[in-house]
Amino acid sequence: MLGWISLDTLYLNVKYPKTDVFRRWRPYGADVDARQLKRGIAVEDAVVKGGSCGYAISVWQGDARAFLTDQVDEIRGEGNGMGIWVQLGPKFLGVWGDRLTVGVGEFLEMLGVVGDWPASVTRLDVAVDLPGIEMSAQNVEDWRRGWVGRSKVSSRLLKKPV
């Protein structure tokens, strides 16, 4: 079977301990009608939207998005904060390719993150393209039985762009 497997979305947790980035972006989403926040509010080169999974707001730039909260180490105590949840879509991944850490660094810098902070990959979404194969002909059980399983969590220090 000939096909392609590509990275569709990369999820990171940046262990950023301060509230300053949240405080920078929160006013754009505060006291805004939920419908307007769902559509997004343009701010500079980004769009502020509602949050998810405990994060109050999100900041989007293309298909790169960062979910922000004030529940970080500065408030919750060292090691207890949520940090910044980053989701990088296929367009971002395609543009940055083998310079991904530089791209992530520039995205974080746009948000207002200062310095280098540890980041962990928390999830990878892959896309499988099988030209000429009908989805209705696929046996879902073959895919389930062939699943490799979870990998261990890794950590890497993100460096500022050079």
N, C-alpha and C positions, 0 to 999 in steps of 0.2 A: 504494500500500500504506500503510495507516494503522497507526501503531504508536507505541511509546514507547521511548526509549533513556534509561536512567538509570545513574548511577554506582553500582556495586555495592560495590566495595571500593577504598580508596585506600591505597597503600603509601608510607611515608616513611622516609627515613634521617635521623635527627637526629644531628648531629655533636657528640655529647656526649663530652667527652674524659676524664671522671673515672670512677673505680671505685666511688664512694660509693653510687650507686643500685643497682648490682649487689650490693654488700656488704650493703645493707639488705634485699634480697629473697632472696638466695641461701640463708641459713640455713633458710628455710621449706621449701626443696626439697632440701636436703642430707641425705644419709643416710635418704632416704625410699624405700620400695619403688616401683619404676618403675610398677607398676599404679596405686598410689595417686596418684602424681604425674601420670599420664595423666588420671585422673579430676579431679584438681585439689584443692588445699588452700585452704580459705577463710581469708583474712587480711584483717581490717578489711573494707573494701568491695570487695575484689578477690579473685581466685583465682590462685594460683600453680600453674603447670603446667610441663611439660618444655619444652625449647627446640627449636630447629631451625636448620639451615643454619649451624652454628658458634656459635650462641647457646645458652648453657647452660640458661637458664630463660626462661619467659615469664610475664607478669603480665597478667591479663585483667580487664576491667571491662565487663560486657556483651559487645558484639561489637567493642570496642576492645581491642587487645592490643599489648603491647610486649615485644620479645625483647631480653634483656639478656645481656651478657658482660663479663668483666673484660679482654678484649682491646681496650682503648681506648687513646687517645693517651698517657695517663698511664703505661701499661705498654709499649706498642709504639713510642712516639715520635710526635712531632707529624706528623699527616697519615697515619699508618699504622693507626690504630685503626678498629674497626668501628662505633662509635657505638651508637645504639639504633635498632632496626628496629621501626617502628610500622605496624600494620595496622588500618585503620578500616573496620568493616563498615557495611552499609546502614542499620541502626538508628541508629548513632552519626551517620552522615552526614545522615540525615533529621532528627534532633533538632537538630543544630547548623546545618545549612543554610548560610546566608550569613554565619554567625558561626563558621565552621569553625576559624579560627585561635584563637579564644577557647576553643573546646571542646578543641582539641589542647593548648593551654596549660594548661588545668585538668587534663587527663589526665596530662600530664607532671609537673605540680606534685604530683598525688596520688602519683606514683611516687617523688617526692623530687628531681626535677630543679630546680635553682636557677639562675636567670638565663635569658637569651635565647641560643639557640643556632641556628646555621644548620641548615636542613632542606631536603632535596631530595625531590621526588616521584620515586619510582623505578618505580612501576607503577600503572596504573589498570585496574580490571576493570569492564566495562560489562555491563549486562543489556539485552537487546532483547526487548520484549513485542510480539507481533503477534497481536492478538485475531482469532479466526476463521480463522487460518492453521494448517494441520496441519504439524507438524515433518517428517513423512514426505514432504510435498510440496515441501520446501525443497531447492534445488540447492546443495550445499556449495561447489561450484566458483564459483558467483556470489558467495558471501561471501568466498572466498579472493581472487578477482580484484578485488573491490571494496575490499579492505583498504588503508587509507591508508598504513600503515607506522609506523615508530617516530618519536617526537618527540624533540627534543633535551632534555637534562636541564636542569631549572631549579633555582634555589635561592632560598630566602626565609628571612629571619630571623624566627623565631617570637617573638612578644611575649607577655608574661604577661597574664592576663586583667585587664581594667580594672574 
